[in-house]
Amino acid sequence: MRSAFLEQIGKNVDQLVSLDFPSYGVIGPLFEGALRLQGGPLCMRAAELLSRAVRPGDTVILVTGLILPGHYPHGETDGPLGTAVLARALAMGLGARVVVAIEPELVGLMTVLLRVAELHVIEPQTMREEDGVHRPAATVVPLSRDRDEAYAQSQAWIRDFGAKAVVAVEKAGPNAKGVYHMVGGKDISDSATKGEALFRSAAEHGLPCIGIGDRGNELGMGPIAEIAQGLLPFGRDCGCPCHGGVADETPATLAVPAVISNWGAYGVATCLAALREDRALLHDEDMERRLFDAAIVNGGVDGMSGRAVRAVDGIGVETSAAFVKMLGEVYRAQSVREPSPFSTPLIKDERAVKRP
């Protein structure tokens, strides 16, 4: 059973990741619906799922990456940054071996971001031989755009790496007809790598699958598909020949919506740090800025403007750095980590029991 202390931290993290900074009116009802259908706190639930599933030396597969239409071969900054931060928390906190699957064109970008996140980036064959304990390590593998080939890749990765969980961060997902869309209705099936093959393979092996997205058309948002269909302008009818809507309908163990997908991944990492009581699992504002700089130099673009600027979904780097700082303050939770007259009796008594 989750402690009152962790429940409160989880609620605080959820409030931050669901704050509608751009005022699109999407994340509020999407997040509230996800809570209603799945229970919460959502970021804490995701962290707990991963903590239960993964032991030192086990593998977690993360899938991310989106090349915006008209911007080939450059990928948006939302997704890879969050993936790097979550990979760091998983490797350093759980002793996990991390495999990141991404568009072939974005392998270099992802490799650099993982290095900025202080991970050893090694070849897949070396990863297969790693114990996952003596150093925090990750490898990057190119995911196919062909559905059958992606499924074969997924089966091989799960088998060869001994995967125990799969997480998607800002990865396009298909509707019920198998068609991938941008949130505005554009069919991107030909250009999107087929991440749902990983979720399908993981489900066949009984592995937990977690989706992190910000609109409802991302991989792993299947548990809240009906909400996205009713909320998004093209949710039920995309306007393309399939007329199936843009909402992802891939089954998942848990869907975690966030105002920016990177921030949802940061929220899960913060909850992992709280579960492990290890502040070192958190990245800081300086690392956030360095991640942005590395992304721009290595082919990343802002998903809103399509330009090589220090922004994610139109939100500038300093706002993102401030968000990271706020998550650090939530983790620190000064009033309950130390005796305080401001703590409720429930939390204060609970923490007192743990103190010598």
C-alpha positions as CSV (number, residue, x, y, z in Angstrom):
1,M,0.0,0.0,0.0
2,R,1.3,3.4,-0.9
3,S,2.2,5.7,2.0
4,A,0.4,9.0,2.6
5,F,3.8,10.7,2.0
6,L,4.3,9.2,-1.4
7,E,0.6,9.8,-2.3
8,Q,1.1,13.5,-1.6
9,I,4.2,13.7,-3.7
10,G,2.5,11.9,-6.5
11,K,-0.5,14.3,-6.4
12,N,1.9,17.3,-6.5
13,V,3.8,15.9,-9.5
14,D,0.5,15.2,-11.3
15,Q,-0.7,18.7,-10.7
16,L,2.5,20.1,-12.2
17,V,2.5,17.8,-15.3
18,S,-1.2,18.5,-16.0
19,L,-1.0,22.3,-15.7
20,D,-2.3,23.8,-19.0
21,F,0.6,26.2,-19.7
22,P,-0.4,26.9,-23.4
23,S,-4.2,27.0,-22.5
24,Y,-5.3,24.7,-25.3
25,G,-8.0,23.2,-23.0
26,V,-6.8,19.7,-23.8
27,I,-4.6,18.4,-20.9
28,G,-7.1,19.3,-18.2
29,P,-10.0,17.0,-19.3
30,L,-7.6,14.4,-20.7
31,F,-5.8,14.1,-17.4
32,E,-9.0,14.2,-15.3
33,G,-10.4,11.4,-17.5
34,A,-7.3,9.4,-17.2
35,L,-7.5,9.7,-13.4
36,R,-11.2,8.7,-13.4
37,L,-10.6,5.6,-15.6
38,Q,-7.3,4.4,-14.1
39,G,-6.9,5.9,-10.7
40,G,-3.9,7.9,-9.6
41,P,-1.6,9.6,-8.9
42,L,-0.6,8.7,-12.5
43,C,3.1,9.5,-12.5
44,M,3.5,7.6,-9.2
45,R,1.6,4.7,-10.5
46,A,3.9,4.5,-13.5
47,A,7.0,4.7,-11.2
48,E,5.5,1.9,-9.0
49,L,4.8,-0.3,-12.1
50,L,8.4,0.0,-13.2
51,S,9.8,-0.5,-9.7
52,R,7.8,-3.7,-9.3
53,A,8.7,-5.1,-12.8
54,V,12.4,-4.2,-13.0
55,R,15.2,-5.7,-11.0
56,P,18.9,-4.9,-11.3
57,G,20.1,-6.2,-14.6
58,D,16.7,-6.3,-16.2
59,T,15.9,-4.3,-19.4
60,V,13.4,-1.6,-20.0
61,I,12.7,-0.6,-23.6
62,L,11.8,3.0,-24.3
63,V,10.4,4.1,-27.6
64,T,10.2,7.7,-28.8
65,G,10.8,10.0,-31.8
66,L,8.8,11.9,-34.3
67,I,9.9,13.5,-37.6
68,L,7.5,16.3,-38.3
69,P,6.0,16.3,-41.8
70,G,8.0,18.6,-44.0
71,H,11.0,18.6,-41.6
72,Y,12.8,15.4,-42.6
73,P,15.3,14.3,-41.3
74,H,14.9,16.4,-38.1
75,G,13.0,15.2,-35.1
76,E,11.0,17.2,-32.5
77,T,12.5,17.9,-29.1
78,D,9.5,16.6,-27.3
79,G,10.1,12.9,-26.6
80,P,13.8,12.3,-26.8
81,L,14.7,14.7,-24.0
82,G,12.1,13.0,-21.7
83,T,13.3,9.6,-22.7
84,A,16.9,10.5,-21.8
85,V,15.9,11.7,-18.4
86,L,13.7,8.7,-17.7
87,A,16.5,6.4,-19.0
88,R,18.8,8.0,-16.5
89,A,16.5,7.4,-13.6
90,L,15.8,3.8,-14.6
91,A,19.5,3.0,-15.1
92,M,20.8,4.7,-11.9
93,G,17.8,4.0,-9.7
94,L,16.7,0.5,-10.6
95,G,20.0,-0.8,-12.2
96,A,18.1,-1.3,-15.4
97,R,19.7,-1.8,-18.8
98,V,17.9,0.7,-21.1
99,V,17.2,0.1,-24.8
100,V,15.9,3.1,-26.7
101,A,14.1,2.4,-30.0
102,I,13.8,5.4,-32.3
103,E,13.7,6.5,-36.0
104,P,16.9,5.5,-37.8
105,E,17.5,9.2,-38.6
106,L,17.4,10.1,-34.9
107,V,19.8,7.5,-33.5
108,G,22.6,10.1,-33.4
109,L,20.4,12.7,-31.6
110,M,19.3,10.1,-29.1
111,T,22.8,8.9,-28.4
112,V,24.0,12.4,-27.7
113,L,21.1,13.1,-25.3
114,L,21.8,9.9,-23.4
115,R,25.4,11.0,-23.0
116,V,24.3,14.4,-21.7
117,A,22.1,12.5,-19.2
118,E,25.3,10.9,-17.9
119,L,24.8,7.4,-19.3
120,H,27.2,5.1,-21.0
121,V,25.9,4.5,-24.5
122,I,27.1,1.2,-25.8
123,E,26.5,-1.1,-28.8
124,P,23.5,-3.5,-28.7
125,Q,25.7,-6.5,-28.6
126,T,27.7,-5.1,-25.7
127,M,24.4,-4.4,-23.9
128,R,23.3,-8.0,-24.3
129,E,26.5,-9.0,-22.4
130,E,26.2,-6.2,-19.7
131,D,25.0,-7.1,-16.2
132,G,23.3,-3.7,-15.9
133,V,24.7,-3.1,-12.4
134,H,28.3,-1.9,-12.6
135,R,27.5,1.1,-14.7
136,P,24.4,3.0,-15.9
137,A,24.2,2.0,-19.6
138,A,21.9,2.4,-22.6
139,T,21.9,1.5,-26.2
140,V,20.0,2.9,-29.1
141,V,18.4,0.8,-31.9
142,P,16.6,1.9,-35.1
143,L,13.0,1.0,-35.3
144,S,11.5,0.0,-38.7
145,R,8.7,1.8,-40.5
146,D,7.4,-1.5,-41.8
147,R,4.9,-3.1,-39.4
148,D,6.0,-6.7,-39.9
149,E,9.6,-5.9,-39.6
150,A,9.0,-3.7,-36.5
151,Y,7.2,-6.7,-35.0
152,A,10.1,-9.0,-35.7
153,Q,12.5,-6.5,-34.2
154,S,10.3,-6.1,-31.1
155,Q,10.2,-9.8,-30.5
156,A,13.9,-10.1,-30.9
157,W,14.7,-7.2,-28.5
158,I,12.3,-8.5,-25.8
159,R,13.8,-12.0,-26.1
160,D,17.5,-11.1,-26.5
161,F,17.6,-8.3,-23.9
162,G,15.2,-9.9,-21.4
163,A,12.9,-6.9,-21.4
164,K,10.6,-6.5,-18.4
165,A,8.7,-3.3,-19.4
166,V,8.1,-0.9,-22.3
167,V,7.5,2.8,-22.1
168,A,6.6,5.2,-25.0
169,V,7.3,8.9,-24.7
170,E,5.7,11.2,-27.3
171,K,5.5,8.4,-30.0
172,A,2.8,8.5,-32.6
173,G,0.3,5.7,-32.2
174,P,-2.3,4.2,-34.6
175,N,-6.1,4.4,-34.4
176,A,-8.3,1.3,-34.6
177,K,-7.7,1.1,-38.4
178,G,-3.9,1.1,-37.9
179,V,-3.4,4.6,-39.3
180,Y,-1.1,7.1,-37.7
181,H,-1.9,10.8,-37.6
182,M,-0.7,14.2,-36.5
183,V,-3.2,15.7,-34.1
184,G,-4.6,17.9,-36.9
185,G,-5.6,14.8,-38.9
186,K,-2.7,14.4,-41.3
187,D,-1.9,10.7,-42.1
188,I,1.8,10.0,-41.3
189,S,1.6,6.2,-41.5
190,D,4.3,6.0,-44.2
191,S,6.8,8.1,-42.3
192,A,6.1,6.9,-38.7
193,T,8.1,4.0,-37.3
194,K,5.8,1.4,-35.9
195,G,6.1,1.6,-32.1
196,E,2.9,-0.2,-31.5
197,A,4.7,-3.4,-32.5
198,L,6.7,-3.1,-29.3
199,F,3.5,-2.7,-27.2
200,R,1.9,-5.7,-29.0
201,S,4.9,-7.8,-28.5
202,A,5.2,-6.8,-24.8
203,A,1.6,-7.6,-24.2
204,E,2.1,-11.1,-25.6
205,H,4.9,-11.6,-23.1
206,G,2.8,-10.2,-20.2
207,L,5.0,-7.1,-19.8
208,P,3.6,-3.7,-18.5
209,C,3.3,-1.0,-21.2
210,I,3.2,2.7,-20.2
211,G,2.3,5.5,-22.7
212,I,3.2,9.1,-22.0
213,G,1.7,11.7,-24.4
214,D,0.2,15.2,-24.5
215,R,-2.7,15.1,-26.9
216,G,-4.1,11.6,-27.2
217,N,-2.7,10.6,-30.6
218,E,0.4,9.2,-29.0
219,L,1.3,5.5,-28.5
220,G,-0.1,4.1,-25.2
221,M,-3.0,6.5,-25.0
222,G,-5.4,3.6,-25.8
223,P,-6.9,3.4,-22.3
224,I,-8.2,6.9,-22.6
225,A,-9.0,6.8,-26.4
226,E,-12.7,7.6,-25.9
227,I,-11.8,10.7,-24.0
228,A,-9.4,11.9,-26.7
229,Q,-12.0,11.0,-29.4
230,G,-14.5,13.3,-27.8
231,L,-12.1,16.0,-26.9
232,L,-9.9,16.5,-30.0
233,P,-11.3,18.3,-33.1
234,F,-10.2,15.4,-35.2
235,G,-10.6,12.8,-32.5
236,R,-13.4,10.8,-34.1
237,D,-12.9,11.7,-37.8
238,C,-9.5,12.7,-39.0
239,G,-10.7,13.8,-42.4
240,C,-8.3,11.6,-44.2
241,P,-9.6,8.6,-46.2
242,C,-9.6,6.3,-43.2
243,H,-12.1,8.5,-41.2
244,G,-11.0,6.7,-38.1
245,G,-9.9,9.7,-36.0
246,V,-6.5,10.6,-34.7
247,A,-6.8,9.1,-31.2
248,D,-4.4,6.2,-30.5
249,E,-6.2,3.0,-29.6
250,T,-3.2,0.8,-28.7
251,P,-3.8,-1.1,-25.5
252,A,-1.6,-0.2,-22.6
253,T,-1.2,-0.9,-18.9
254,L,-1.3,2.8,-18.1
255,A,-1.7,6.0,-20.0
256,V,0.0,9.1,-18.5
257,P,-1.1,12.3,-20.2
258,A,1.0,15.5,-19.6
259,V,0.9,19.0,-21.0
260,I,4.3,18.3,-22.6
261,S,5.4,14.6,-22.9
262,N,8.9,15.4,-21.8
263,W,7.5,16.8,-18.6
264,G,5.4,13.6,-18.1
265,A,8.6,11.6,-18.3
266,Y,10.3,14.0,-15.8
267,G,7.3,13.4,-13.5
268,V,7.7,9.7,-13.6
269,A,11.5,10.1,-12.9
270,T,10.7,12.3,-9.9
271,C,8.4,9.7,-8.5
272,L,11.0,7.0,-9.0
273,A,13.4,9.2,-7.0
274,A,10.8,9.5,-4.3
275,L,10.3,5.8,-4.2
276,R,14.0,5.2,-3.9
277,E,14.6,8.2,-1.7
278,D,17.5,9.1,-4.0
279,R,17.7,12.7,-5.1
280,A,20.6,11.8,-7.4
281,L,18.0,10.3,-9.8
282,L,16.7,13.8,-10.6
283,H,18.2,15.9,-13.3
284,D,18.6,19.7,-12.7
285,E,18.1,22.9,-14.5
286,D,21.7,22.9,-15.8
287,M,21.3,19.5,-17.4
288,E,17.9,20.5,-18.8
289,R,19.6,23.4,-20.7
290,R,22.4,21.2,-21.9
291,L,19.9,18.7,-23.2
292,F,18.2,21.4,-25.2
293,D,21.5,22.7,-26.6
294,A,22.6,19.2,-27.6
295,A,19.2,18.5,-29.2
296,I,19.4,21.6,-31.4
297,V,23.0,21.0,-32.5
298,N,22.2,17.4,-33.4
299,G,19.0,17.8,-35.4
300,G,16.2,18.6,-33.0
301,V,13.5,21.1,-33.7
302,D,10.7,22.7,-31.8
303,G,7.5,20.8,-32.5
304,M,5.4,23.9,-32.6
305,S,7.5,26.1,-35.0
306,G,9.6,23.4,-36.7
307,R,12.6,25.6,-36.1
308,A,16.0,24.8,-34.5
309,V,15.3,26.8,-31.3
310,R,15.6,26.1,-27.6
311,A,12.0,25.2,-27.1
312,V,9.6,22.2,-26.8
313,D,6.1,22.6,-28.2
314,G,6.5,26.3,-28.2
315,I,7.7,26.5,-24.6
316,G,11.1,28.0,-24.1
317,V,14.0,26.3,-22.3
318,E,13.9,28.6,-19.3
319,T,10.3,27.7,-18.6
320,S,11.3,24.0,-18.9
321,A,14.2,24.5,-16.6
322,A,12.0,26.2,-14.0
323,F,9.6,23.2,-14.3
324,V,12.5,20.9,-13.5
325,K,13.4,23.0,-10.5
326,M,9.8,22.8,-9.3
327,L,9.8,19.0,-9.5
328,G,13.0,19.1,-7.4
329,E,11.2,21.1,-4.8
330,V,8.3,18.6,-4.8
331,Y,10.8,15.8,-4.2
332,R,12.5,17.7,-1.4
333,A,9.1,18.1,0.4
334,Q,10.7,20.0,3.2
335,S,7.6,20.2,5.5
336,V,7.3,16.4,5.6
337,R,10.9,15.2,5.4
338,E,11.7,17.0,8.6
339,P,9.4,17.4,11.7
340,S,7.1,20.4,11.1
341,P,4.0,21.8,12.8
342,F,2.7,22.3,9.2
343,S,2.5,18.6,8.4
344,T,-0.8,16.8,8.8
345,P,-0.8,14.3,11.7
346,L,-1.1,11.4,9.2
347,I,2.0,12.3,7.3
348,K,4.0,13.5,10.3
349,D,3.3,10.4,12.3
350,E,4.1,8.2,9.3
351,R,7.4,9.8,8.7
352,A,8.3,9.8,12.4
353,V,8.0,6.0,12.5
354,K,10.8,5.8,9.8
355,R,13.1,8.0,11.8
356,P,15.6,6.4,14.3
